[in-house]
């Protein structure tokens, strides 16, 4: 298997890495978090100008038809910058639902404006009183009416939910789990925004007798669980890359701190025990990068191989993120826990990434149920 990047992919990596380095300092992150939406609309427009928002969409829909490796490149760079902008929510999650299941009319009405940075979308799936890591056991209900559907239920931890121009909502209908397009301005929709543990803007959303027209249904009724399963695999592959970028940046910050922090008249990086801990962090970063690549290329593999490889990658990177984050905080001392320093933010984001769409323990349980891993070749 060839793990070398193509010339186009190297150019993509250089472009997005330069943008993050030049445009998105840690101070920019702190400023963006204080914006009304919890992110910077200006940065979002700049990402659109770079063409980044169109990467995963098909060329027929105005995108670039990017591969899993292309997405890995983008997410690793965004991870290094700890961007709070809703790339995951809009492009990967809600945009992914459109890519996988929407009708041509639904796509044409939305994807172009997503790519242009003019439309924010969010996926509302997780529920406050439902089991975790499920795509089928939902309490949110969609009942057919004479003109379409009536939606009732609650959703929690909706990333970018308060800023979204439109929601993709999962609900149980007569034929199973289905996905619906919902305008958050409709009567019966109430939204309460807040910042997540990692600083990312999320929302609690309630639907009370919300009337939807027949065109709100995405794909076929009852096909939602299948779409969500594929969608969460894509999201986990992307999160593996983001976590790798965060860990790599955290290692760089820690190494710099060890070189410049003096104690007893010498740089603490000269202490052998701290050097060993930094090397342990480096090993975890490199292992994570390999697993992120495995997850990215597995998106194009057969379903069972794809599922197992992405689960293995998510499990390993979840464990690695915990180790790298803990070591970074300990090596920095008390400053590593402050909100004014990037290391603490990175550790919180790594913790949140592990929890999203199944933590390391959940992924290992999936692998145990699946049996031996399928070798890639």
Secondary structure as UniProt FT lines:
FT   HELIX           7..23
FT   HELIX           26..33
FT   TURN            36..37
FT   HELIX           41..49
FT   TURN            50..51
FT   HELIX           52..54
FT   TURN            55..56
FT   HELIX           59..61
FT   HELIX           68..81
FT   HELIX           87..94
FT   HELIX           95..101
FT   HELIX           104..108
FT   TURN            109..110
FT   HELIX           111..115
FT   TURN            116..117
FT   STRAND          121..124
FT   TURN            128..129
FT   TURN            132..133
FT   STRAND          141..144
FT   STRAND          148..159
FT   TURN            160..163
FT   STRAND          166..173
FT   TURN            174..175
FT   STRAND          176..182
FT   TURN            184..185
FT   TURN            187..188
FT   STRAND          189..195
FT   TURN            197..198
FT   STRAND          201..213
FT   HELIX           214..216
FT   STRAND          217..218
FT   TURN            221..222
FT   HELIX           224..260
FT   STRAND          262..263
FT   TURN            264..265
FT   STRAND          266..267
FT   HELIX           268..270
FT   HELIX           272..298
FT   TURN            299..300
FT   HELIX           303..332
FT   HELIX           333..337
FT   TURN            339..340
FT   HELIX           342..355
FT   TURN            356..357
FT   HELIX           360..370
//
